[in-house]
Amino acid sequence: MNNYHYIIASLPVLAKGGEDRSFNLAKIREEIAAQCSEKDNQAIDFFCRLFEDSNLDRDYFLKASQSPSRFTRLYSKLDRQIRNMMVSSAAKVLYSPEKAEELTQKYQIELAPDPYGDYVEPSDTEADLQAADRQALSSVFSEENIVSKEKRLDEFKWDKINSFTTLDFFNIDCILAFLAKGHLVSRWLKLDAGEGKHLFRKLVAEVRGTFDKHKLKYTIDENNG
């Protein structure tokens, strides 16, 4: 049986010391796995492929869109849309309009197999990129400084993760959101130690805040009978 309360409450403790040495996400993931059911570990392994496999195809995103995990559905949809925008943006810079359109159609990842298929796009509209999102991402992709570009893109993802988990406290989606942010922290510790430590402190503060907020809510509910 999963003990989500204990797992979430212990995450900052497991990560303690991250400011002084490399943030060991693999170790944290092992600790989480030891406390999760086989079903949840399968969900974690599947979700984390988003960060570990750069050659994800339509089949992965199709399965992700049908996941029982709401966070997996939302974040994988966000990730797919960002990948598609990156393909389109790069093609427009490197090629003529006609060639760019051809390559965009070829390499973008779409879920519908054909006009006569039975696939229906999930109704997880929270992950749909709005006009403001697309404008922000277009600005990011046009950034000439590579480090600045990566930082702005990860900040965009971080904010989206928070928006997807506003009502998630002690469940598998909360754990997946933590792991998603953990991957961003780990990446920045390799790219830029200062930025990585900043993200680590932000991650720990958010996890502690989530736990304290839920404890307060639980106490109020309990006192009110």
C-alpha positions in Angstrom: 0.0 0.0 0.0 1.3 3.5 -0.9 2.0 5.9 1.9 1.8 9.1 -0.1 1.8 11.4 3.0 5.1 9.9 4.2 6.7 10.0 0.7 5.8 13.6 0.0 6.7 14.8 3.6 10.1 13.1 3.3 11.1 14.5 -0.1 12.9 17.6 1.2 14.7 15.4 3.8 15.8 13.0 1.1 17.1 15.9 -0.9 18.9 17.5 2.0 22.4 18.6 1.2 21.6 19.2 -2.4 23.1 22.7 -2.2 26.5 21.3 -1.2 26.7 18.4 -3.6 25.1 17.1 -6.8 21.3 16.7 -6.5 21.0 12.9 -6.6 17.7 12.4 -8.3 18.4 8.7 -9.0 18.8 8.1 -5.2 15.6 10.0 -4.4 13.7 8.0 -7.1 15.0 4.8 -5.5 13.7 5.9 -2.1 10.3 6.8 -3.7 10.2 3.4 -5.5 10.8 1.5 -2.3 7.6 3.0 -0.8 5.4 2.7 -3.9 3.3 -0.1 -5.3 4.2 -1.9 -8.4 1.5 -0.1 -10.3 2.8 3.3 -9.2 6.3 2.4 -10.0 5.2 1.4 -13.5 3.5 4.8 -13.8 6.8 6.6 -12.6 9.0 4.6 -15.1 6.6 5.4 -18.0 6.4 9.1 -17.1 10.1 9.5 -16.7 10.8 8.3 -20.2 9.9 11.9 -21.2 13.2 13.0 -19.7 15.3 10.0 -20.5 14.5 9.2 -24.1 15.1 11.9 -26.7 13.6 9.7 -29.5 10.0 9.4 -28.2 7.5 8.8 -30.9 3.8 9.0 -31.5 3.1 5.7 -29.8 4.6 6.9 -26.5 2.5 10.1 -26.6 -0.6 8.2 -27.6 -0.2 5.9 -24.6 0.6 8.9 -22.3 -2.6 10.6 -23.5 -4.6 7.6 -22.3 -2.8 7.3 -18.9 -4.9 7.1 -15.7 -2.6 9.7 -14.3 -3.9 13.2 -15.0 -0.5 14.8 -14.6 1.0 12.4 -17.1 -1.7 13.3 -19.6 -1.2 17.0 -19.1 2.5 17.2 -19.0 3.1 14.8 -21.9 0.6 16.9 -24.0 2.5 20.0 -23.0 5.9 18.4 -23.9 4.6 17.3 -27.2 3.3 20.7 -28.1 6.6 22.3 -27.1 8.5 19.8 -29.2 6.3 20.5 -32.2 6.7 24.3 -31.8 10.5 23.8 -31.6 10.5 21.8 -34.9 8.4 24.5 -36.6 10.5 27.3 -35.2 13.8 25.8 -36.3 12.5 24.9 -39.7 11.4 28.5 -40.4 14.8 29.8 -39.5 16.8 27.3 -41.6 14.6 26.8 -44.7 12.4 28.5 -47.2 8.7 28.7 -46.2 7.8 25.8 -48.5 10.6 23.6 -47.2 9.9 24.6 -43.6 6.2 23.6 -43.9 7.2 20.3 -45.5 9.6 19.4 -42.6 7.2 20.6 -40.0 4.5 18.3 -41.3 7.1 15.5 -41.5 8.6 15.7 -38.0 5.8 17.1 -35.8 4.2 14.5 -33.5 0.5 14.2 -34.0 -1.7 11.6 -32.3 -4.5 11.1 -34.7 -3.5 8.2 -37.0 -5.6 9.1 -40.0 -8.8 11.0 -40.9 -10.8 7.7 -40.6 -9.3 6.5 -37.4 -11.1 6.1 -34.1 -8.7 8.2 -32.0 -10.3 11.0 -30.0 -8.1 13.7 -28.5 -8.4 13.7 -24.7 -10.3 16.6 -23.1 -7.4 17.7 -20.9 -7.7 21.2 -22.0 -5.5 22.6 -19.2 -2.5 21.6 -21.2 -3.6 23.3 -24.4 -1.2 26.1 -25.3 -3.1 29.4 -25.4 -2.2 32.4 -27.5 -0.2 33.9 -24.7 1.7 30.6 -24.2 2.6 30.4 -27.9 3.7 34.0 -27.9 5.9 33.4 -24.8 7.4 30.3 -26.4 8.1 32.0 -29.7 10.0 34.6 -27.8 12.0 31.9 -26.0 12.8 30.1 -29.3 14.0 33.4 -30.8 16.5 33.9 -28.0 20.0 33.9 -29.3 21.7 33.1 -26.0 21.5 29.4 -25.6 21.7 29.3 -21.8 19.1 32.1 -21.5 16.9 30.2 -23.9 17.1 27.0 -21.9 16.5 28.8 -18.6 13.4 30.6 -19.9 12.0 27.4 -21.4 12.5 25.5 -18.1 10.9 28.3 -16.2 7.9 28.1 -18.5 7.7 24.3 -17.8 8.1 24.8 -14.1 5.2 27.2 -14.0 3.0 24.9 -16.0 3.8 22.0 -13.6 2.6 24.1 -10.7 -0.6 25.0 -12.6 -1.3 21.3 -13.3 -1.0 20.3 -9.7 -2.8 23.1 -7.8 -5.2 20.6 -6.2 -2.8 17.7 -5.9 -1.3 17.0 -2.5 -0.7 13.4 -1.5 -1.1 11.3 -4.6 0.9 9.9 -7.5 0.5 13.0 -9.5 2.2 15.1 -6.8 5.1 12.6 -6.9 5.4 12.8 -10.7 5.4 16.6 -10.6 8.2 16.5 -8.1 10.2 14.2 -10.3 9.5 16.4 -13.3 11.0 19.4 -11.4 13.8 17.2 -10.1 14.9 16.4 -13.7 15.0 20.2 -14.4 17.1 20.7 -11.2 19.5 17.9 -12.2 19.9 19.3 -15.7 20.8 22.8 -14.4 23.2 21.5 -11.9 25.2 20.1 -14.9 24.6 23.2 -17.1 25.0 25.9 -14.5 25.6 25.1 -10.8 24.3 28.4 -9.5 21.0 28.1 -11.4 20.7 24.4 -10.3 21.1 25.3 -6.7 18.5 28.1 -7.1 16.0 25.6 -8.5 16.8 23.1 -5.8 16.0 25.6 -3.1 12.8 26.5 -4.9 11.8 22.9 -5.2 12.4 22.2 -1.5 10.4 25.3 -0.5 7.5 24.3 -2.8 7.4 20.8 -1.4 7.5 22.0 2.2 4.8 24.6 1.4 2.6 21.9 -0.1 3.0 19.7 2.9 2.4 22.5 5.5 -0.7 23.7 3.6 -2.2 20.3 3.5 -1.4 19.7 7.2 -3.2 23.0 8.0 -6.2 21.9 5.9 -6.3 18.5 7.6 -6.2 20.1 11.1 -9.1 22.5 10.3 -11.2 19.6 8.8 -10.4 17.4 11.8 -11.4 20.2 14.3 -14.6 20.8 12.4 -15.5 17.2 12.7 
